[in-house]
Amino acid sequence: MICRLPGNKVVGMKQTVKAIKNKKARTVYIAKDADDKLIQSVKVLIDDNSQEIVYVDTMKKLGKLCGIDVGAAMAAVLKD
């Protein structure tokens, strides 16, 4: 398992959606236990913009991967 997400990243739904819309996201990480209603709209954006999706088991694990002490529904690693 990865200890931390590599490179520059954004955490949270608002920042991730912003990065996807601005075509700055390389890889999008989504927690499997996040609210499905929130995730569906983001998946549509990801499909339209062709980013890679990586699923993480829980929001707590994704938060740890991002280096924060709380859970995160999604995060994105940014392009260089």
C-alpha positions as CSV (number, residue, x, y, z in Angstrom):
1,M,0.0,0.0,0.0
2,I,1.1,3.5,-0.7
3,C,2.1,5.5,2.4
4,R,1.3,8.9,0.9
5,L,0.0,10.2,-2.4
6,P,2.9,11.3,-4.6
7,G,3.3,14.9,-5.8
8,N,1.1,17.9,-5.5
9,K,-2.5,17.1,-4.6
10,V,-5.8,18.5,-3.6
11,V,-8.1,17.0,-1.0
12,G,-11.9,17.1,-0.8
13,M,-14.8,17.2,-3.3
14,K,-14.7,21.0,-4.1
15,Q,-11.0,21.1,-4.8
16,T,-11.0,17.8,-6.7
17,V,-13.9,18.9,-9.0
18,K,-12.1,22.2,-9.6
19,A,-8.9,20.4,-10.6
20,I,-10.9,18.1,-13.0
21,K,-12.7,20.9,-14.6
22,N,-9.4,22.9,-15.1
23,K,-7.8,19.7,-16.5
24,K,-5.1,19.8,-13.8
25,A,-6.0,16.4,-12.2
26,R,-3.9,13.4,-13.3
27,T,-5.3,10.7,-11.0
28,V,-8.5,10.9,-8.9
29,Y,-8.7,8.9,-5.7
30,I,-12.2,8.1,-4.4
31,A,-13.1,6.4,-1.1
32,K,-15.5,3.4,-1.6
33,D,-17.5,4.4,1.5
34,A,-18.1,8.0,0.4
35,D,-21.7,9.1,-0.2
36,D,-22.7,7.7,-3.6
37,K,-24.8,10.7,-4.6
38,L,-21.7,12.9,-4.4
39,I,-19.5,10.4,-6.2
40,Q,-21.8,9.9,-9.2
41,S,-21.5,13.6,-10.3
42,V,-17.8,13.5,-10.0
43,K,-17.6,10.2,-12.0
44,V,-19.4,11.9,-14.9
45,L,-16.8,14.7,-14.9
46,I,-14.0,12.1,-14.8
47,D,-15.4,10.1,-17.7
48,D,-15.7,13.3,-19.7
49,N,-12.1,14.3,-19.0
50,S,-10.5,10.9,-19.1
51,Q,-8.7,10.9,-15.7
52,E,-7.6,7.7,-14.0
53,I,-9.6,6.6,-11.0
54,V,-8.2,4.8,-8.0
55,Y,-10.5,3.5,-5.3
56,V,-9.5,3.4,-1.7
57,D,-11.3,1.2,0.9
58,T,-12.3,3.9,3.3
59,M,-12.4,7.7,3.8
60,K,-10.2,7.3,6.8
61,K,-7.5,5.5,4.7
62,L,-7.7,8.1,2.0
63,G,-7.3,10.9,4.6
64,K,-4.1,9.2,5.9
65,L,-2.8,8.8,2.3
66,C,-3.3,12.6,1.9
67,G,-1.5,13.3,5.2
68,I,-4.5,14.6,7.1
69,D,-6.0,13.4,10.3
70,V,-9.6,13.3,9.1
71,G,-11.4,11.2,6.4
72,A,-11.6,12.4,2.8
73,A,-14.2,11.4,0.2
74,M,-11.9,12.1,-2.7
75,A,-8.5,13.6,-3.7
76,A,-6.6,14.3,-6.9
77,V,-3.0,14.2,-7.7
78,L,-2.2,17.1,-10.0
79,K,-0.3,17.2,-13.2
80,D,3.3,18.6,-13.1
